[in-house]
Amino acid sequence: MLPVLFKIPLPWGNEGTAFPIRMFGVLVILGFLAGTWLVSRRLSKRGILDKESTFDFCFYLLLMGIVGSRLMYVIQEFGQFRGRFLKVFAIWEGGLVWYGGFALAALFAFHWLFKRKLPVLEITDACALGLALALAIGRWGCFCAGDDYGLRILAEDGSPIVLPEHAPWYAVQFPQAVADGGWPHYEYSECPPDYRAPFWLHPVQLYMSLANFVVLGGLLVIERLKAARGRPGMLTAGYLLLYPVARFVVEFWRGDLDCGVDVLGTGLSFSQAFGIPVFLVGVALLRRTLSRAPRPVS
């Protein structure tokens, strides 16, 4: 848990003014590069897109993902931006909703690929693998930043566990900020004070990382199935089926305010509710893909 890796001193401002290099950004970039490498490797090997074009495409998807994630957060929390328009652009203060980014990036991807008359499903199959890998790495950035934190772990009597000897092996604890006499680097944490030490939490960020590695493994298994050979779209459908299920389950251990949203009185968080239509799209795509005769595979 290291929200700030190091700080770069700035020659202007007050004494001690510095620009923080945040671990969230570092790990998101590493995840993006790893996912792009995987997508590029597959597409260039099949002669669909060269490495430079693949990087450009993935970079645009990243930008659309950030914009869509921020827009969805602003829509959800519109009240806090009323009369404070410039705060919309302050993404370094937190406030991204992943499914919003996924939706906008998907729309952009289909537009970009159709415009260039490229094989959409073959490219989205590669992107499904790259996205799962990128998210698996990027979620460690959330862990370092204290974002998307988990629920407090409770004792049998329902009280929060605060003693280390009573905490289960998987529990995590986020230090207090510098203002409270804690670690200086932790002043940038997104985890609120009432969820930091001495409370022990579920490491939901790591649950999400593990879930994405499981999704990646599931996609690689699907790719080896006989039914998937010569059928573009199988991995895309697999991702649309596996990720919403994994996210739906993990959401039950989320403790942050975004998870506390009750969508239309269903008792579901926004991510759980949004995952249902995504799953149904995956079912429809899977049925359509399986109904087509497989193409010859070299």
C-alpha positions as CSV (number, residue, x, y, z in Angstrom):
1,M,0.0,0.0,0.0
2,L,1.9,2.9,-1.3
3,P,-0.2,5.7,-2.8
4,V,2.8,7.9,-3.7
5,L,6.0,6.3,-5.1
6,F,8.0,9.5,-4.9
7,K,7.7,13.2,-5.3
8,I,9.3,15.5,-7.8
9,P,10.3,18.9,-6.2
10,L,8.9,21.9,-8.2
11,P,10.7,25.2,-8.5
12,W,7.5,27.2,-8.0
13,G,4.9,27.5,-5.3
14,N,5.6,27.3,-1.6
15,E,8.6,25.7,-0.1
16,G,8.4,22.0,-0.3
17,T,5.9,22.0,-3.2
18,A,6.3,18.8,-5.2
19,F,4.5,16.7,-7.9
20,P,3.5,13.2,-6.6
21,I,4.1,10.2,-8.8
22,R,1.2,8.0,-7.8
23,M,1.4,4.2,-7.8
24,F,-2.1,4.1,-9.2
25,G,-1.0,5.8,-12.4
26,V,2.2,3.7,-12.6
27,L,0.3,0.4,-12.3
28,V,-2.4,1.5,-14.8
29,I,0.3,2.3,-17.3
30,L,2.0,-1.0,-16.7
31,G,-1.3,-2.8,-17.1
32,F,-2.0,-0.9,-20.3
33,L,1.4,-1.8,-21.7
34,A,1.1,-5.4,-20.8
35,G,-2.4,-5.7,-22.3
36,T,-1.3,-3.8,-25.5
37,W,1.6,-6.1,-25.8
38,L,-0.7,-9.1,-25.7
39,V,-3.1,-7.7,-28.2
40,S,-0.3,-6.5,-30.5
41,R,1.4,-9.9,-30.4
42,R,-1.8,-11.7,-31.5
43,L,-2.9,-9.3,-34.2
44,S,0.5,-8.9,-35.8
45,K,1.1,-12.6,-35.8
46,R,-2.2,-13.1,-37.7
47,G,-1.4,-10.2,-40.1
48,I,-4.5,-8.1,-39.0
49,L,-2.8,-5.0,-37.6
50,D,0.8,-4.0,-37.2
51,K,2.3,-3.2,-33.9
52,E,2.1,0.6,-34.4
53,S,-1.5,0.6,-35.4
54,T,-2.4,-1.7,-32.5
55,F,-0.7,0.6,-30.0
56,D,-2.6,3.6,-31.5
57,F,-5.9,1.7,-31.3
58,C,-5.3,0.6,-27.7
59,F,-4.2,4.1,-26.7
60,Y,-7.5,5.5,-28.1
61,L,-9.4,2.9,-26.1
62,L,-7.6,3.9,-23.0
63,L,-8.5,7.6,-23.5
64,M,-12.1,6.7,-24.2
65,G,-12.1,4.4,-21.1
66,I,-10.9,7.3,-18.9
67,V,-13.4,9.7,-20.4
68,G,-16.3,7.3,-20.1
69,S,-15.4,6.3,-16.6
70,R,-15.3,9.9,-15.5
71,L,-18.6,10.8,-17.2
72,M,-20.4,7.9,-15.5
73,Y,-19.0,9.0,-12.1
74,V,-20.1,12.6,-12.8
75,I,-23.6,11.4,-13.7
76,Q,-23.9,9.3,-10.6
77,E,-22.5,12.1,-8.3
78,F,-23.8,15.1,-10.2
79,G,-24.7,17.0,-7.0
80,Q,-21.1,17.4,-6.0
81,F,-20.2,19.0,-9.3
82,R,-23.1,21.5,-9.4
83,G,-21.5,25.0,-9.6
84,R,-18.0,23.4,-9.7
85,F,-17.6,22.5,-13.3
86,L,-13.8,22.5,-13.3
87,K,-13.9,19.7,-10.7
88,V,-15.2,17.4,-13.5
89,F,-11.6,17.3,-14.9
90,A,-9.9,16.6,-11.5
91,I,-9.6,12.9,-12.0
92,W,-6.5,12.8,-9.8
93,E,-8.9,13.3,-6.9
94,G,-10.6,10.0,-7.7
95,G,-13.9,9.2,-9.2
96,L,-14.0,6.7,-12.1
97,V,-16.7,4.1,-12.8
98,W,-15.2,1.2,-14.8
99,Y,-18.4,0.1,-16.7
100,G,-18.8,3.7,-18.0
101,G,-15.3,3.5,-19.6
102,F,-16.0,0.0,-20.9
103,A,-19.2,1.2,-22.7
104,L,-17.7,4.3,-24.3
105,A,-14.5,2.4,-25.3
106,A,-16.6,-0.4,-26.9
107,L,-18.6,2.1,-28.9
108,F,-15.5,3.8,-30.1
109,A,-13.8,0.4,-31.0
110,F,-16.7,-0.7,-33.2
111,H,-16.8,2.7,-34.9
112,W,-13.0,2.7,-35.5
113,L,-12.9,-0.9,-36.8
114,F,-16.0,-0.7,-39.0
115,K,-14.7,2.6,-40.5
116,R,-11.4,0.8,-41.5
117,K,-13.3,-2.4,-42.6
118,L,-11.2,-4.5,-40.2
119,P,-12.4,-7.9,-38.8
120,V,-14.2,-6.7,-35.7
121,L,-14.6,-9.9,-33.8
122,E,-11.1,-11.2,-34.4
123,I,-9.7,-7.9,-33.0
124,T,-12.2,-7.8,-30.1
125,D,-11.2,-11.4,-29.2
126,A,-7.6,-10.2,-28.8
127,C,-8.7,-7.2,-26.9
128,A,-10.7,-9.4,-24.5
129,L,-7.4,-11.1,-23.5
130,G,-5.5,-7.8,-23.3
131,L,-8.2,-6.2,-21.2
132,A,-8.3,-9.0,-18.7
133,L,-4.5,-8.8,-18.2
134,A,-4.5,-5.0,-18.0
135,L,-7.2,-5.0,-15.4
136,A,-5.5,-7.7,-13.4
137,I,-2.4,-5.5,-13.1
138,G,-4.2,-2.2,-12.8
139,R,-6.3,-3.3,-9.8
140,W,-3.1,-3.4,-7.8
141,G,-3.0,0.4,-8.4
142,C,-6.4,0.7,-6.7
143,F,-5.0,-1.3,-3.8
144,C,-2.0,1.0,-3.5
145,A,-4.2,4.1,-3.7
146,G,-6.7,2.8,-1.1
147,D,-9.5,3.1,-3.7
148,D,-12.4,0.7,-4.1
149,Y,-11.7,-0.5,-0.5
150,G,-13.5,-3.4,1.0
151,L,-15.9,-3.9,3.9
152,R,-14.6,-4.0,7.5
153,I,-14.1,-7.5,8.7
154,L,-16.4,-8.3,11.6
155,A,-16.0,-10.6,14.6
156,E,-18.7,-13.1,15.5
157,D,-20.5,-10.6,17.6
158,G,-20.8,-8.2,14.7
159,S,-18.2,-5.7,16.0
160,P,-15.2,-4.6,13.7
161,I,-12.0,-6.5,14.2
162,V,-9.2,-4.1,15.4
163,L,-6.7,-6.4,17.0
164,P,-4.0,-7.9,14.7
165,E,-4.2,-11.3,16.5
166,H,-7.9,-11.5,15.7
167,A,-7.6,-10.6,12.0
168,P,-7.8,-13.3,9.4
169,W,-4.7,-14.0,7.2
170,Y,-6.2,-12.2,4.2
171,A,-7.2,-9.0,6.0
172,V,-5.5,-5.7,5.2
173,Q,-5.1,-2.4,7.0
174,F,-4.6,1.0,5.5
175,P,-2.5,3.4,7.6
176,Q,-3.7,6.7,8.8
177,A,-2.7,9.9,6.9
178,V,0.1,12.2,7.9
179,A,-2.3,14.6,9.6
180,D,-3.0,11.8,12.1
181,G,0.7,11.1,12.8
182,G,0.8,8.3,10.2
183,W,3.0,7.6,7.2
184,P,3.6,10.8,5.1
185,H,3.1,9.1,1.8
186,Y,-0.4,8.0,2.8
187,E,-1.8,11.5,2.8
188,Y,-2.9,10.8,-0.8
189,S,-4.9,7.7,0.0
190,E,-8.5,7.4,-1.3
191,C,-9.5,5.3,1.7
192,P,-11.5,7.4,4.2
193,P,-10.2,7.7,7.8
194,D,-13.0,5.6,9.3
195,Y,-11.9,2.6,7.1
196,R,-8.2,2.9,8.0
197,A,-6.3,1.6,11.0
198,P,-7.2,0.2,13.4
199,F,-9.9,-1.5,11.2
200,W,-9.1,-4.5,9.1
201,L,-10.7,-4.8,5.6
202,H,-11.4,-7.2,2.9
203,P,-8.7,-6.6,0.2
204,V,-11.3,-6.2,-2.5
205,Q,-8.8,-4.7,-5.0
206,L,-6.8,-7.9,-4.8
207,Y,-10.0,-9.9,-5.2
208,M,-10.7,-8.0,-8.4
209,S,-7.2,-8.6,-9.6
210,L,-7.5,-12.3,-9.0
211,A,-10.9,-12.4,-10.6
212,N,-9.4,-10.8,-13.8
213,F,-6.6,-13.4,-13.8
214,V,-9.3,-16.1,-13.6
215,V,-11.2,-14.5,-16.5
216,L,-8.0,-14.4,-18.5
217,G,-7.4,-18.1,-17.7
218,G,-11.0,-18.9,-18.7
219,L,-10.6,-17.2,-22.0
220,L,-7.4,-19.1,-22.8
221,V,-9.3,-22.4,-22.0
222,I,-12.2,-21.3,-24.2
223,E,-9.7,-20.6,-27.1
224,R,-8.5,-24.2,-26.9
225,L,-12.0,-25.7,-27.2
226,K,-12.9,-27.4,-30.4
227,A,-16.1,-25.4,-30.7
228,A,-14.1,-22.1,-30.6
229,R,-11.8,-23.0,-33.5
230,G,-12.5,-20.9,-36.6
231,R,-15.3,-18.9,-34.8
232,P,-14.3,-15.3,-34.2
233,G,-16.3,-13.8,-31.4
234,M,-15.9,-16.7,-28.9
235,L,-13.4,-14.9,-26.7
236,T,-15.4,-11.7,-26.9
237,A,-18.6,-13.5,-25.8
238,G,-16.6,-15.3,-23.1
239,Y,-15.4,-12.1,-21.7
240,L,-18.9,-10.6,-21.7
241,L,-20.1,-13.7,-19.8
242,L,-17.2,-14.2,-17.3
243,Y,-16.3,-10.7,-16.2
244,P,-19.9,-9.6,-15.1
245,V,-20.2,-12.8,-13.1
246,A,-16.8,-12.2,-11.4
247,R,-17.6,-8.6,-10.7
248,F,-21.1,-9.4,-9.4
249,V,-19.6,-11.7,-6.8
250,V,-16.7,-9.4,-5.7
251,E,-19.1,-6.5,-5.3
252,F,-20.5,-8.1,-2.2
253,W,-17.3,-7.3,-0.3
254,R,-17.0,-3.7,-1.5
255,G,-17.2,-1.1,1.2
256,D,-16.9,2.2,-0.8
257,L,-19.7,4.6,-1.5
258,D,-20.0,3.6,-5.2
259,C,-21.0,0.1,-4.1
260,G,-23.6,1.5,-1.7
261,V,-25.8,2.8,-4.5
262,D,-29.1,0.8,-4.6
263,V,-30.2,0.7,-8.2
264,L,-34.0,1.0,-8.5
265,G,-34.5,-0.6,-5.1
266,T,-33.1,-3.9,-6.3
267,G,-30.4,-4.1,-3.6
268,L,-27.8,-4.2,-6.4
269,S,-24.8,-1.9,-6.8
270,F,-24.5,0.0,-10.1
271,S,-21.8,-2.4,-11.3
272,Q,-23.9,-5.4,-10.5
273,A,-27.0,-4.0,-12.2
274,F,-25.0,-2.9,-15.3
275,G,-23.3,-6.3,-15.5
276,I,-26.7,-8.0,-16.2
277,P,-27.3,-6.5,-19.7
278,V,-23.6,-7.0,-20.5
279,F,-24.0,-10.7,-19.6
280,L,-27.1,-10.9,-21.8
281,V,-25.2,-9.4,-24.7
282,G,-22.6,-12.1,-24.2
283,V,-25.2,-14.8,-24.3
284,A,-26.6,-13.4,-27.6
285,L,-23.1,-13.1,-29.1
286,L,-22.3,-16.7,-28.0
287,R,-25.4,-18.1,-29.6
288,R,-24.8,-16.2,-32.8
289,T,-21.2,-17.3,-33.0
290,L,-22.0,-20.9,-32.4
291,S,-24.7,-20.8,-35.1
292,R,-22.2,-19.9,-37.7
293,A,-20.1,-22.6,-39.5
294,P,-16.4,-22.4,-38.4
295,R,-13.9,-20.9,-40.8
296,P,-10.9,-23.0,-41.9
297,V,-8.0,-22.6,-39.5
298,S,-4.5,-22.6,-40.9
